[in-house]
Amino acid sequence: SPAALTVSPSRSQFFEGESVTLICEDGNISDGGTVRRNTTLETRTECDKDGWWRKDGSTCKTSSISKHDSGLYWCESMSGSSSSSSSIQLSVSAALTVSPSRSQFFEGESVTLTCEDENSSDGGTVRRNTTLETRTECDKDGWWNKNGSTCKTSSIEEHDSGLYWCESMSGSSSSSSIQLSVSGKITLWKKPTSSPPASSPLLVIMFPLGSLCLVFLLVLLVLLILLLYSSRRGSRKRQTGRW
C-alpha cells in the first residue's frame, strides 16, 4: 500500500519561520517512504537529497519554513508507488512585516504592520500582547486601523509596546512574533532667553528729574562763573581809575 503523509503541526497553512515536520510512513518498510514535492520552482524533488529540508528516518523537517516551500507534498514508497489521495497542499504566507523596518519607535511616529495570508484575499489578522491586554485584534479591539492586510497608526504611543504577530483568518496558524518598543517623545531643550529686568516705576520718574536737575546745576555754574568774571573785571577798572 502507498505510504501515508502526515504533517506536524496538523494543518496545511503556515507562516514563514514556523517549524514543520512531515512524516512519511510506509507500512511495508520500517524506515518509511520518501517525501517529494512540486512547487513553483521545482517538480518531484526529494527531501534532503535535492537540497530542501532535512531527512531523519521517516521524517522530513524544517525549523523555518519559507514562502517558496508552498506546494504539493506526498509520500512515495521505497518501491516507487505513491497515491494522490495522500498528498497535501501546504501554503506558506509571509510573516508580519513592519514599516518603517525596525522594532523601536518614539511616540507620535506612524507605523504600518502588514499581515498577508495567501489563502485569504483580505489578508491575515494582526494580534498583540501588551501590558494592558492579551491576544487582542487590530481595529476590532479598539487599537489602530485595519485596511485589508494592513494594520496602521498615524501616532504610536508608549502603551503600544508589546508583542505583535499574524494569525491566519481560520485561526489555525500564527507567524513568528515581533517585539515593538515605544519610547517617549524627543523634546529639544531650549535655553530661555533672558529678558531685561523690568524698569521700576520710581526709576522711570527719577531719571528725567535727575536730568533736569543736572541741567539746572550746569546753568547755575555757568552763571556763577560769569558773575565772578564780571566782578573781577569791574574791580580792575576801579583800580586803574585811581592811578
Secondary structure, 3 states (H helix, E strand, C coil): CCCEEEEECCCCEEECCCCEEEEEEECCECCCCEEEEECCCCCCEECCCCCCCEEECCEEEECCCCHHHCEEEEEECCCCCECHHHCEEEEEECCCEEECCCCEEECCCCEEEECCCCCCCCCCEEEEEECCCCCEECCCCCCCEEECCEEEECCCCHHHCEEEEEECCCCCCECCCEEEEEECCCCCCCCCCCCCCCCCHHHHHHHHHHHHHHHHHHHHHHHHHHHHHHHHHHHHHHHHHHC
